[in-house]
Amino acid sequence: MQVKAVFFARLKRELGHGELTLDAPAGATVRHLAEQIEAAHGLSLKGCMVAVNEAYATPEQVIADGDEVAFLPPVAGGSQDQNGSDGDGTHTEVTAGPLSLEAADRFLVRAPYGAQAYFVGTVRSPNQGKIVEFIEYEGYPPLARRVMQDAAAAARERHGELRVYIEHRTGRLTPGEASILIGVASPHRRAALEACDFLIERLKVEVPVWKREGDEDGEHWVAGQTGHDTL
C-alpha cells in the first residue's frame, strides 16, 4: 500500500522537503512507518507526535492505503489560510495576515453575551536575555483548526454557553506583533475570563505551530511541548 508522510519545522528542513510517498506493508503501524523513514533517510523522529488524516494518533495506530501520516515535533505555542465560522458560535483561523481585535469584537459581541474576555500573545524581546529580531511561525493548518474547534467545545463543557474566537498567525513576525488572539463571550464575566485562560493553556500544548527564533546569536527552533503520545 502507499501512504503519504508529511513533515514540519526542523524535520522538513533536515529532510530537505515536506513530504514523501512511501510503500508500506499491509497492517503497518505509524511506528513501523517511522522506523522505515529513519532507516532510509537518517531522520530522527524520536519524541515526535503523529497525526493520521489530520487527527492526532498514537504510534501504534494501524495505517491504511492512501493515509496521510504527519510527523510533528513538539509544538511551540498555524502557508495557506484556513478559516471559518463553524456554525456553533466558534470562529477559528490560521492566517498569514495580521490579527484584529475589531474583527473579534464583531464576531463576539451579541446582546445575550454581557462579557467579553481577550488574550493577545505578542512577540517578546528580549527573551531569555537575548534580543529577538523575529520569530517565524510554521503551522499545520488543517489539524490546527481541528484542535481549536475541539478546545472551544471543551471550554463550553466546562463553562456553559460561549462564543469563541481563535486566530493564530504564521510567517515572520517582529517584536510587538500579535501571534495569537483568543476571545470569549459569555453571559457573565467569570465564565468568559476562566474560559479564555483555559483555552490558552490548552492550545499552547496542542495546536501544531512551531517557532524559529532569530536573535543576536543566530536562528534556532524554540523548544516545544507534547500533549499527545510520542514516538
C-alpha positions in Angstrom: 0.0 0.0 0.0 1.0 3.6 -0.5 0.9 6.3 2.2 1.9 10.0 2.3 4.2 11.1 5.1 4.4 14.9 5.8 6.9 16.7 7.9 7.1 20.1 9.6 9.5 22.5 11.2 13.0 21.1 11.8 12.0 17.7 10.2 11.2 19.4 6.9 14.5 21.2 6.9 16.5 18.2 7.8 14.9 16.1 5.2 15.0 18.8 2.5 11.4 18.7 1.6 8.0 18.4 3.3 6.6 15.1 2.1 7.4 11.5 1.0 5.2 8.9 -0.8 6.1 5.5 0.7 5.3 1.9 0.1 4.4 0.2 3.4 3.2 -3.4 4.1 -0.4 -4.1 4.9 -1.0 -3.9 8.7 1.9 -1.5 9.3 1.6 0.9 12.2 2.7 4.5 12.4 5.7 3.3 14.5 6.6 0.9 11.7 6.4 3.7 9.1 8.6 5.9 11.4 11.2 3.2 11.6 11.2 2.8 7.8 11.8 6.6 7.4 14.5 6.7 9.9 16.4 3.8 8.3 16.0 5.1 4.8 16.6 8.8 5.4 18.6 9.1 8.6 16.0 11.3 10.1 15.4 11.0 13.9 11.7 11.0 14.7 12.2 10.2 18.4 9.9 12.4 20.6 7.7 13.5 17.7 3.9 13.4 17.9 1.9 11.9 14.9 -1.3 12.6 13.2 -3.2 10.4 10.7 -5.5 12.1 8.2 -5.3 15.4 10.2 -6.2 13.9 13.6 -3.7 13.2 16.4 -2.9 9.5 16.6 -0.9 7.0 18.7 2.3 5.4 17.3 0.5 2.0 17.4 -2.3 3.1 15.1 -2.6 0.9 12.0 -2.4 2.8 8.8 -4.3 2.2 5.6 -3.7 2.7 1.9 -3.9 6.4 1.0 -3.5 7.7 4.5 -1.6 10.9 5.3 0.7 10.5 8.2 2.1 13.7 9.7 5.2 13.7 11.9 5.1 16.6 14.3 7.9 17.9 16.5 6.9 19.2 20.0 4.7 22.3 19.4 5.7 25.8 20.4 2.5 27.6 21.0 -0.8 27.8 12.1 1.1 28.6 4.2 -2.3 29.0 3.1 -5.1 30.4 5.1 -7.6 28.2 6.7 -10.5 29.9 8.3 -14.2 30.0 9.0 -17.0 30.2 11.5 -18.1 26.7 12.5 -21.8 27.3 12.9 -21.8 26.9 16.7 -20.5 30.4 17.7 -16.9 29.4 17.1 -14.5 31.2 14.7 -11.1 29.7 14.0 -8.4 30.9 11.7 -4.7 30.2 10.9 -3.5 33.1 8.7 -0.5 34.9 7.4 -2.4 38.2 7.8 -2.5 40.5 10.9 -4.8 39.8 13.8 -7.6 42.2 14.6 -9.4 42.9 17.9 -12.0 44.8 16.0 -12.8 41.7 14.0 -13.0 39.7 17.2 -15.5 42.2 18.6 -17.7 42.0 15.6 -17.9 38.2 16.0 -18.3 38.1 19.8 -20.5 41.0 20.8 -24.1 39.9 20.9 -27.0 41.1 23.1 -27.2 37.9 25.2 -23.5 38.0 25.9 -22.7 40.6 28.5 -19.0 39.8 29.0 -16.0 39.5 26.6 -12.5 38.5 27.6 -9.5 38.5 25.3 -5.9 37.2 25.3 -3.4 38.5 22.8 0.1 37.0 22.6 2.8 39.1 21.1 6.4 38.5 20.1 8.6 39.4 23.1 12.1 40.9 23.1 14.3 40.4 25.0 13.7 36.7 25.5 15.9 34.7 27.9 18.3 37.6 27.9 18.6 37.7 24.1 17.4 40.5 21.8 14.9 38.9 19.4 14.9 40.1 15.8 12.0 37.9 14.6 10.1 34.7 15.1 9.0 32.6 12.1 5.8 30.7 12.8 5.1 27.5 10.9 1.9 25.5 11.3 -0.2 22.6 10.1 -3.5 24.5 9.4 -6.0 21.6 9.0 -5.0 20.0 12.2 -4.6 23.4 14.0 -8.3 24.3 13.2 -9.5 20.9 14.4 -7.5 21.4 17.7 -9.0 24.9 18.1 -12.5 23.6 17.5 -12.1 20.8 20.0 -10.7 23.3 22.6 -13.7 25.5 22.1 -16.1 22.5 22.6 -14.2 21.6 25.8 -14.5 25.2 27.1 -18.2 25.0 26.6 -18.4 21.8 28.5 -16.7 23.5 31.4 -18.2 26.9 31.3 -21.5 26.7 29.5 -22.8 28.9 26.7 -20.0 30.7 25.0 -18.9 32.4 21.7 -15.3 31.7 20.9 -12.9 33.4 18.5 -9.4 32.0 18.0 -6.8 33.1 15.4 -3.1 32.2 15.1 -0.5 33.8 12.8 2.0 32.1 10.6 5.0 33.7 8.9 7.7 36.0 10.1 6.8 38.4 13.0 8.8 41.1 14.7 8.7 42.1 18.4 5.4 43.6 19.3 3.4 41.9 16.6 0.5 39.7 17.7 0.9 35.9 17.1 -2.3 34.6 18.7 -5.7 36.1 19.6 -8.3 34.4 21.7 -11.6 35.9 22.5 -14.5 34.6 24.6 -18.0 36.0 25.1 -20.4 34.7 27.7 -23.5 36.0 29.6 -21.4 36.5 32.7 -17.9 37.8 33.5 -16.4 34.8 35.4 -17.1 32.3 32.7 -15.5 34.5 30.0 -12.3 35.0 32.0 -11.9 31.4 33.0 -12.7 30.0 29.6 -10.2 32.4 28.0 -7.5 31.2 30.4 -8.5 27.5 29.8 -8.1 28.0 26.0 -4.6 29.5 26.0 -3.3 26.8 28.4 -4.8 24.0 26.2 -3.7 25.5 22.9 -0.1 26.1 23.8 0.5 22.4 24.2 -2.0 21.2 21.5 -2.0 23.5 18.5 0.5 22.4 15.8 2.6 25.5 15.4 6.4 25.8 15.6 8.6 28.8 16.2 12.0 29.5 14.7 13.5 32.5 16.5 16.2 34.9 15.2 18.2 36.6 17.9 21.6 38.0 18.5 23.1 34.5 18.4 21.5 33.4 15.1 18.5 31.3 14.3 17.1 28.3 16.3 13.9 26.3 16.9 12.2 27.2 20.1 11.8 24.2 22.4 8.2 22.9 22.4 5.8 20.7 24.3 4.0 17.5 23.6 0.3 16.9 24.5 0.0 13.5 22.9 1.8 10.2 22.6 5.2 10.4 21.0 7.4 8.1 19.1 
